[in-house]
Amino acid sequence: MNILTVGGEGDKIPEHFLADGISCAHVASSRAALEAVRMRPGLFDIIVIGSSITDTAGGEDRECFLTICRINSKILIAICTGKKYISLDLCSIPSFFAFSAPFDADTVGRMIYRAEMMKWNCGRSVFPRIQVSDGRNKKMLLLDDIYYVKKVRNGLTAVTASAEYYYPEKMDSFSEIAGVNFLRCHSSISVNVDHVVIWEGSDLVLYGGEKIPVSRAYRKSVRDYFSRNSFLCSDAQK
């Protein structure tokens, strides 16, 4: 797998973050990234847009990355940012991963793992959205922007970094749409594993510090998930 990072020096991925068989090149701007893809079509599997680009992203950056997607529809674009939280809707660039976490080996490992699974399973995937309501208006919400969903009367509440939304479906119906990225940890809660930093005691801890309880009934399935996905950390696997 070949990665192209775009941005400043701080946006480069250190070599010791990468496993064998994964190589990484770096360019300083979105225009340079476009030229690299044009010169070597089909070479890169992932383009990581660094925080120095995304935090000041303008129209030219967006057009360059959209052109890259048109040149090679199989390229996966990941977004890194210095902000605490970022929506995958940033710049309206079709992306498969957002660094809503520290830019470290764990985050890079998650990105590569998800990219490998997507390539292996279906080549290119577009993450689905669900229609939710904030009580007055309806909107389409990216599943990747949801921290967790919890049961409420006659439906679910989808919790994001900035708001809570009502989703008028049962948990089983949501699980069919959400797939493997959401982990059932309680009879009334399903959590997005991309926002989980660690399993600690009887809780899953999110990057923002919020704790999501793991009930006794789901402890074994959560433990099995962590065992299969070694890029996640846990102090509760005994």
C-alpha positions as CSV (number, residue, x, y, z in Angstrom):
1,M,0.0,0.0,0.0
2,N,1.3,3.5,-1.0
3,I,0.5,6.6,0.9
4,L,0.9,10.2,-0.2
5,T,0.8,12.9,2.6
6,V,0.1,16.5,1.8
7,G,1.0,19.5,4.0
8,G,3.8,20.8,6.2
9,E,6.7,19.0,7.9
10,G,4.4,18.1,10.8
11,D,2.0,16.3,8.5
12,K,4.6,13.7,7.4
13,I,4.0,10.1,8.7
14,P,7.2,9.0,10.5
15,E,8.6,5.7,9.1
16,H,8.3,3.9,12.4
17,F,4.5,4.4,12.3
18,L,4.4,2.2,9.2
19,A,4.4,-1.6,9.0
20,D,6.3,-3.6,6.4
21,G,4.9,-3.3,2.9
22,I,3.6,0.2,3.4
23,S,5.5,3.1,1.8
24,C,4.9,6.9,2.2
25,A,5.8,9.9,0.0
26,H,5.2,13.6,0.9
27,V,4.3,16.8,-1.0
28,A,3.8,20.3,0.4
29,S,0.6,21.4,-1.4
30,S,-2.7,20.2,-3.0
31,R,-1.4,21.2,-6.4
32,A,1.8,19.1,-6.0
33,A,-0.4,16.2,-4.9
34,L,-2.4,16.5,-8.1
35,E,0.7,16.6,-10.2
36,A,2.1,13.5,-8.4
37,V,-1.2,11.6,-9.1
38,R,-1.1,12.7,-12.8
39,M,2.5,11.6,-13.2
40,R,2.0,8.3,-11.5
41,P,-1.7,7.2,-12.0
42,G,-2.7,4.3,-10.0
43,L,0.4,4.4,-7.7
44,F,-1.1,5.8,-4.5
45,D,-3.8,4.1,-2.5
46,I,-4.3,6.7,0.2
47,I,-3.9,10.5,0.2
48,V,-3.6,12.0,3.7
49,I,-4.6,15.7,3.7
50,G,-2.6,17.2,6.6
51,S,-3.7,19.7,9.2
52,S,-1.7,22.6,7.6
53,I,-4.0,22.2,4.5
54,T,-7.3,21.3,6.1
55,D,-7.3,24.1,8.8
56,T,-7.0,26.7,6.1
57,A,-8.5,24.8,3.2
58,G,-9.8,27.0,0.3
59,G,-11.4,26.5,-3.0
60,E,-8.2,25.6,-4.9
61,D,-7.4,22.9,-2.4
62,R,-10.9,21.4,-2.7
63,E,-10.8,21.5,-6.5
64,C,-7.4,19.8,-6.6
65,F,-8.5,16.9,-4.4
66,L,-11.8,16.5,-6.3
67,T,-9.8,16.3,-9.5
68,I,-7.6,13.7,-7.9
69,C,-10.7,11.6,-7.1
70,R,-11.8,12.0,-10.8
71,I,-8.4,10.8,-12.1
72,N,-8.4,7.8,-9.8
73,S,-11.7,6.9,-8.3
74,K,-10.1,4.2,-6.2
75,I,-7.9,6.6,-4.2
76,L,-9.0,6.8,-0.6
77,I,-8.7,10.3,1.0
78,A,-8.1,10.7,4.7
79,I,-8.3,14.0,6.6
80,C,-6.0,15.1,9.4
81,T,-6.6,18.2,11.4
82,G,-5.2,20.1,14.4
83,K,-8.7,20.8,15.6
84,K,-10.3,18.7,18.4
85,Y,-13.0,17.4,16.1
86,I,-13.6,17.4,12.4
87,S,-16.5,16.4,10.2
88,L,-15.9,14.3,7.2
89,D,-17.9,17.0,5.3
90,L,-14.9,19.2,5.4
91,C,-14.5,21.0,2.0
92,S,-17.0,18.5,0.6
93,I,-14.2,16.2,-0.2
94,P,-15.2,12.5,-0.4
95,S,-13.2,11.0,2.4
96,F,-13.0,7.7,4.2
97,F,-11.3,8.6,7.5
98,A,-11.0,11.6,9.7
99,F,-8.2,12.1,12.3
100,S,-10.5,13.2,15.1
101,A,-7.6,12.0,17.4
102,P,-4.0,12.7,18.0
103,F,-1.8,12.2,15.0
104,D,0.1,9.2,16.4
105,A,0.9,5.6,15.5
106,D,-2.4,4.4,16.8
107,T,-4.4,6.8,14.6
108,V,-2.3,6.0,11.5
109,G,-2.7,2.3,12.3
110,R,-6.5,2.7,12.4
111,M,-6.5,4.6,9.1
112,I,-4.4,1.9,7.3
113,Y,-6.4,-0.9,8.8
114,R,-9.7,0.5,7.6
115,A,-8.2,1.3,4.1
116,E,-6.9,-2.3,3.8
117,M,-10.3,-3.7,4.8
118,M,-12.1,-1.4,2.3
119,K,-9.7,-2.3,-0.5
120,W,-10.0,-6.0,0.3
121,N,-13.8,-6.1,0.6
122,C,-15.1,-3.7,-2.0
123,G,-12.4,-1.5,-3.5
124,R,-13.9,1.9,-2.9
125,S,-16.6,2.6,-0.4
126,V,-18.8,5.6,0.4
127,F,-19.8,5.8,4.0
128,P,-23.6,5.9,4.4
129,R,-25.7,8.6,5.9
130,I,-28.9,8.5,7.9
131,Q,-31.8,11.0,8.0
132,V,-32.1,12.5,11.5
133,S,-34.0,15.3,13.1
134,D,-33.0,18.0,15.7
135,G,-36.6,18.5,16.6
136,R,-37.3,21.2,14.0
137,N,-35.3,20.3,10.9
138,K,-34.2,17.1,9.1
139,K,-30.7,16.5,7.9
140,M,-28.5,13.8,6.5
141,L,-25.9,12.7,9.0
142,L,-22.7,10.8,8.2
143,L,-22.4,7.7,10.3
144,D,-18.7,8.5,10.8
145,D,-19.6,11.7,12.6
146,I,-21.7,9.8,15.2
147,Y,-20.0,9.0,18.5
148,Y,-22.6,6.6,19.6
149,V,-26.4,5.9,19.5
150,K,-28.6,5.2,22.4
151,K,-32.2,4.0,22.7
152,V,-34.9,6.4,23.5
153,R,-38.7,6.2,23.3
154,N,-39.8,5.3,19.8
155,G,-36.2,5.4,18.3
156,L,-32.6,6.3,18.9
157,T,-30.6,9.4,19.7
158,A,-27.4,9.8,17.6
159,V,-24.7,11.7,19.6
160,T,-22.1,13.7,17.7
161,A,-19.4,16.1,18.9
162,S,-21.7,19.1,18.7
163,A,-25.3,17.9,19.0
164,E,-27.8,15.1,19.5
165,Y,-30.3,14.0,16.8
166,Y,-33.4,11.8,16.8
167,Y,-33.4,8.8,14.5
168,P,-36.8,7.0,14.2
169,E,-35.5,3.4,13.9
170,K,-34.8,0.5,16.2
171,M,-31.2,-0.5,17.2
172,D,-31.3,-3.6,15.1
173,S,-32.2,-1.6,12.0
174,F,-29.4,0.9,12.7
175,S,-26.9,-2.0,13.2
176,E,-27.7,-3.4,9.7
177,I,-26.9,0.0,8.2
178,A,-23.9,0.9,10.4
179,G,-22.0,-2.4,9.9
180,V,-18.8,-3.3,11.7
181,N,-17.8,0.3,12.7
182,F,-20.4,0.3,15.4
183,L,-20.0,-2.0,18.4
184,R,-22.9,-3.0,20.6
185,C,-21.7,-2.6,24.2
186,H,-25.0,-2.3,26.1
187,S,-28.6,-3.2,25.5
188,S,-29.3,0.4,24.8
189,I,-26.0,1.7,23.3
190,S,-23.9,1.1,20.2
191,V,-20.6,3.0,19.9
192,N,-18.5,4.1,16.9
193,V,-15.2,2.3,17.5
194,D,-13.3,5.0,15.6
195,H,-14.0,7.4,18.4
196,V,-12.9,4.9,21.2
197,V,-9.5,5.5,22.7
198,I,-9.4,2.7,25.2
199,W,-11.5,0.1,27.0
200,E,-11.0,0.9,30.7
201,G,-12.6,-1.1,33.5
202,S,-16.3,-1.3,32.7
203,D,-16.3,1.6,30.2
204,L,-15.2,2.5,26.7
205,V,-13.5,5.9,26.8
206,L,-13.9,8.3,23.9
207,Y,-11.3,10.7,22.7
208,G,-13.2,13.6,24.3
209,G,-13.1,11.8,27.6
210,E,-16.8,10.6,27.7
211,K,-17.2,7.1,29.1
212,I,-19.6,4.6,27.6
213,P,-20.6,1.7,29.8
214,V,-20.0,-1.9,28.8
215,S,-22.7,-4.1,30.3
216,R,-22.1,-7.6,31.5
217,A,-24.2,-9.1,28.7
218,Y,-21.9,-7.6,26.1
219,R,-18.6,-7.9,27.8
220,K,-17.5,-11.0,25.9
221,S,-18.4,-9.6,22.5
222,V,-16.5,-6.4,23.3
223,R,-13.5,-8.4,24.5
224,D,-13.6,-10.5,21.3
225,Y,-13.7,-7.3,19.2
226,F,-10.7,-5.9,20.9
227,S,-8.8,-9.2,20.6
228,R,-9.4,-9.2,16.8
229,N,-8.4,-5.6,16.4
230,S,-5.1,-5.2,18.0
231,F,-4.7,-1.5,17.0
232,L,-7.2,-0.7,19.8
233,C,-6.0,-0.5,23.4
234,S,-7.5,-2.2,26.4
235,D,-6.8,-2.7,30.0
236,A,-9.9,-4.8,30.5
237,Q,-9.3,-7.9,28.4
238,K,-8.7,-10.3,31.2
